[in-house]
């Protein structure tokens, strides 16, 4: 039985061979536990989530599309269960956002190496800033001034 492919085990389990579920659990237990541990970083939480994953698999086995990969299905359940668990705890570790290569998109996009506004202000003189504003927003400033003059002419001071 241990040498059977997932598809064979699932088909025979659905036909009534209840013992084959145990074979699938043994086959995937460590993989799921380690996968979930990457999300939680906690041994106890990983144990609880792994148990919950296999309960969900057992409850939803009849809904499983046998044309698809069982491994993909069970790992999707594990990922969703881990994320749901972490949402309830209101904490998702940054490691949960690591891709296959270990890069973390969140950390990479949060870091801004450019100068902060105070540093920029100190680098540019007032005259340069006015010239830059006039160059980029001249039309807007002229229109605004015309609007103000028109309001004054129509309604007085």
Secondary structure as UniProt FT lines:
FT   TURN            2..3
FT   HELIX           6..14
FT   TURN            15..16
FT   HELIX           19..40
FT   HELIX           43..60
FT   HELIX           61..63
FT   TURN            66..67
FT   HELIX           70..89
FT   HELIX           94..97
FT   TURN            100..101
FT   HELIX           105..110
FT   HELIX           117..123
FT   HELIX           126..155
//
